[in-house]
């Protein structure tokens, strides 16, 4: 009997300890204590705190497992890991690495360029010079892919026990995670080029012996397969979406989760960052109810029921440096429903601006709003476009976005797609589907190729040359789709339908790359035109050629416009944090290098003076950063835009559009809500 009671007590104690361990494990996200994970990926909309979450997690894991080795790595072209650590050193078992994807691409080209040329020369009618140029122009966009292949190799070789990955903003992250699909197409093109040589070798020598080129392609294909297996393995890999309790962030998070499901990538947790406290402060009382409303809509999404949501509070001090980062997760809590709204009714803070920016001169044709993700580029672009349309000048304004994460619809509160839509008198909006633009070009090319090959006699071995010709667009420069989107807008400008273009751009790193691409695309177009001239007796692609001629003309217009300081300008948009300051400084330097005029910037979402402990701390911290902006950007207008209520919809955007600019320069009609 005593022995039976003893066994019962042991079971009860074990059960109690199990419950305690379970409760403890749910006190923080499970990825903070999952020792089987080899790759942990943080992603989401720009400005939601991905870098902070990734860095804080890496430090937590390294401290918890001192005998294990960890790597914190960034794939975002605009790196911020160093800024996040703010000069503090990581523990000895954690390496921090801002991956230079261009370096890995250069190494790949140096090691394998001869093999790629040989593969192409065996399977196409192009000469060596043409082959080299096509390959050189197709490789630049593969830099991120080569970097990611390197990361997957580190995982495969167990170079580190766990790799924590900080990614670019969501649209580009999803492209990165879909890279196995992209690379497989590229490899299929190279396989097609080798197929003819393999057939000829069999026909004349009856030999199936595979040479070093076959081995090279097999190695690349194996790397892709390993990368795909890693990304889909729930034991070794986990993707953690990070979001804010804001409509646009929630929409992008839903798109991420949907794409993760399509790609079969494991995800179990979502981090909701920056929740306002429940207090009597007017700013907090405006922000918290809005967040609660958005969270209520989030928790109504039934397909998200299997995900665990983790809420992180709005910290008064910027989470930078090792000490702050190591305590980042201390106040996290799991939530399964939206918290209560808070004290009293929401009262939106009044619109308030300091040092209003000069109104764009009348000859302005292109305005670009650029900056780090989450700083309010879309809001200020929409508000400015709306104000431009209502200045009484009679100009027609086209507001457009070309980035992979479209957000104009959410800001304007009306559905915007790839067809121009009039949203207000004098204002048309357009969210260009750049991938669809490229697919349309490929379809046109395929149609011309079909007619061309049908008309051939015996000039080509149709069995193989047909495939080579059909796939040659797979050697087009990655990024061609986004440049095509810009050239489409230039065509609309040339038509006379619009007088002013306002671009809501992608985040900093990808915008800089996009602004550099026109020169590469121009070289690619010239190569095609040279081929048409050289092989004009047989290479007749009438409609496709016309498409390329039109694209070339519009590309020339775009390059001329970007380099004309009287007609084009870029407004940097930032927020008063040290990390945003560093990225803004990099953006302005890149624009100077590219010859793009930056007349000023908007320092957005600045906290006004307040008696609230949180907002007072924010005000003090932001004041220090504001001084850095003023000193660094001397000679440029820095317009301060204070925090205000929800700025979605034409009515609120109309109010905002009047505030940031010097009213003496604008004769504005009243906007009727």
JODADA-V209271 format. One record per backbone hydrogen bond with DSSP energy under -0.5 kcal/mol. CO is the residue of the C=O (numbers start at 1). NH is the residue of the N-H. If there is no record, write none. Layout:
BEGIN
CO|NH, CO|NH
END
This chain:
BEGIN
1|5, 2|6, 3|7, 4|8, 5|9, 6|10, 7|11, 8|12, 9|13, 10|14, 11|15, 12|16, 13|17, 14|18, 15|19, 16|20, 17|21, 18|22, 19|23, 20|24, 21|25, 22|26, 24|27, 25|28, 29|32, 30|33, 33|35, 34|37, 38|163, 39|238, 40|165, 41|240, 42|167, 43|242, 44|170, 45|48, 49|53, 50|54, 51|55, 52|56, 53|57, 54|58, 55|59, 56|60, 57|61, 58|62, 59|63, 60|64, 61|65, 65|68, 69|161, 69|162, 70|95, 71|73, 71|164, 72|97, 73|166, 74|99, 77|79, 80|84, 81|85, 82|86, 82|87, 84|321, 85|88, 85|322, 91|94, 93|70, 95|72, 97|74, 97|99, 99|101, 100|103, 100|104, 101|105, 102|106, 103|107, 104|108, 105|109, 106|110, 107|111, 108|112, 109|113, 112|116, 113|117, 114|118, 115|119, 116|120, 117|121, 118|122, 119|123, 120|123, 120|124, 127|131, 128|132, 129|133, 130|134, 131|135, 132|136, 133|137, 134|138, 135|139, 136|140, 138|478, 139|142, 140|143, 142|146, 143|147, 144|148, 145|149, 146|150, 147|151, 148|152, 149|153, 150|154, 151|155, 152|156, 153|157, 154|159, 154|160, 155|158, 162|71, 163|40, 163|165, 164|73, 164|166, 165|42, 165|167, 166|75, 166|76, 169|172, 169|173, 170|174, 171|175, 172|176, 173|177, 174|178, 176|179, 178|181, 178|182, 179|183, 180|184, 181|185, 182|186, 183|187, 184|188, 185|189, 186|190, 187|191, 188|192, 189|193, 190|194, 191|195, 192|196, 193|197, 194|198, 195|199, 196|200, 197|201, 198|202, 199|203, 200|204, 201|205, 201|207, 202|206, 211|215, 212|216, 213|217, 214|218, 215|219, 216|220, 217|221, 218|222, 219|223, 220|224, 221|225, 222|226, 223|227, 224|228, 225|229, 226|230, 227|231, 228|232, 230|233, 231|266, 232|234, 233|237, 236|38, 236|39, 238|41, 239|241, 240|43, 241|271, 243|273, 244|246, 246|250, 247|251, 248|252, 249|253, 250|254, 251|255, 252|256, 253|257, 254|258, 255|259, 256|260, 257|261, 258|262, 259|263, 260|265, 261|264, 266|239, 268|308, 269|241, 270|272, 270|310, 271|243, 271|273, 272|312, 273|245, 275|314, 277|279, 281|285, 282|286, 283|287, 284|288, 285|289, 286|290, 287|291, 288|292, 289|293, 290|294, 291|295, 292|296, 293|297, 294|298, 295|299, 296|300, 298|301, 300|302, 301|304, 302|305, 304|307, 308|270, 309|335, 310|272, 311|333, 312|275, 313|274, 313|315, 318|320, 321|325, 322|326, 323|327, 324|327, 325|328, 327|330, 328|331, 329|332, 333|311, 335|309, 349|645, 352|642, 354|640, 357|662, 361|364, 365|501, 366|569, 367|503, 368|370, 368|571, 369|505, 370|573, 371|508, 372|375, 376|380, 377|381, 378|382, 379|383, 380|384, 381|385, 382|386, 383|387, 384|388, 385|389, 386|390, 387|390, 388|391, 390|669, 395|397, 396|499, 396|500, 397|399, 397|428, 398|400, 398|502, 399|430, 400|504, 401|432, 404|406, 407|411, 408|412, 409|413, 409|414, 411|649, 417|431, 419|417, 421|423, 421|429, 424|427, 426|397, 427|423, 427|424, 428|399, 429|421, 430|401, 430|432, 432|434, 433|437, 434|438, 435|439, 436|440, 437|441, 438|442, 439|443, 440|444, 441|445, 442|446, 443|447, 444|448, 445|449, 446|450, 447|451, 448|452, 449|453, 450|454, 451|455, 452|456, 453|456, 460|462, 461|464, 461|465, 462|466, 464|468, 465|469, 466|470, 467|471, 468|472, 469|472, 471|474, 472|475, 473|476, 477|480, 479|483, 480|484, 481|485, 482|486, 483|487, 484|488, 485|489, 486|490, 487|491, 488|492, 489|493, 490|494, 491|495, 492|497, 492|498, 493|496, 500|398, 501|367, 502|400, 502|504, 503|369, 503|505, 504|402, 507|511, 508|512, 509|513, 510|514, 511|515, 512|516, 513|517, 514|518, 516|519, 516|520, 517|520, 517|521, 518|522, 519|523, 520|524, 521|525, 522|526, 523|527, 524|528, 525|529, 526|530, 527|531, 528|532, 529|533, 530|534, 531|535, 533|536, 535|538, 535|539, 538|540, 539|541, 541|545, 542|546, 543|547, 544|548, 545|549, 546|550, 547|551, 548|552, 549|553, 550|554, 551|555, 552|556, 553|557, 554|558, 555|559, 556|560, 557|561, 558|562, 559|563, 561|564, 563|565, 564|567, 564|568, 567|365, 567|366, 569|368, 570|572, 570|600, 571|370, 572|602, 574|604, 575|577, 577|581, 578|582, 579|583, 580|584, 581|585, 582|586, 583|587, 584|588, 585|589, 586|590, 587|591, 588|592, 589|593, 590|594, 591|595, 591|596, 592|595, 597|570, 599|637, 600|572, 601|603, 601|639, 602|574, 602|604, 603|641, 604|576, 606|643, 612|616, 613|617, 614|618, 615|619, 616|620, 617|621, 618|622, 619|623, 620|624, 621|625, 622|626, 623|627, 624|628, 625|629, 626|630, 627|631, 628|632, 629|633, 631|634, 633|636, 637|601, 637|639, 638|640, 639|603, 639|641, 640|354, 640|642, 641|606, 649|653, 650|654, 651|655, 652|656, 653|657, 654|658, 655|658, 655|659, 656|659, 656|660, 658|661, 660|357, 662|665, 663|666, 666|668, 670|672, 671|673
END
